[in-house]
Amino acid sequence: MKTLAVYTYQRKQSLRRQKKLLSTMLLLLVCSIVVGITLFSDNVAVGESRLPRTIVVETGDTLWTLAQRYAPQRMDIRKYIKLIMDHNELSGPLLYPGQELELP
């Protein structure tokens, strides 16, 4: 038969193990979130820039389809079209097959 002191001691030990397990799981969760954000983010570090990508326009390509294909995540397509036009000094949205464009 267990005495009250033994029962109390075992209960405290059990609670300590549960707290330790919970804190370890929380630490692992935080670490995995940080690693996931680092690996899967599409951001460039401050001070660095992306090198422009040169593409050749194919038949049927439009600024809209190119922007949908190459725009960074969470960027408005219209803003990216404007960036393409400004970067390539295009006066209008007309593209020609074989034309080379630099994508910012």
Stockholm file with secondary structure:
# STOCKHOLM 1.0

chainA/1-104         MKTLAVYTYQRKQSLRRQKKLLSTMLLLLVCSIVVGITLFSDNVAVGESRLPRTIVVETGDTLWTLAQRYAPQRMDIRKYIKLIMDHNELSGPLLYPGQELELP
#=GR chainA/1-104 SS CCCHHHHHHHHHHHHHHHHHHHHHHHHHHHHHHHHHHHHHCCCCCTTCCCCCEEEECCTTCCHHHHHHHHSCTTCCHHHHHHHHHHHTTCSSSCCCTTCEEEEC
#=GC SS_cons         CCCHHHHHHHHHHHHHHHHHHHHHHHHHHHHHHHHHHHHHCCCCCTTCCCCCEEEECCTTCCHHHHHHHHSCTTCCHHHHHHHHHHHTTCSSSCCCTTCEEEEC
//
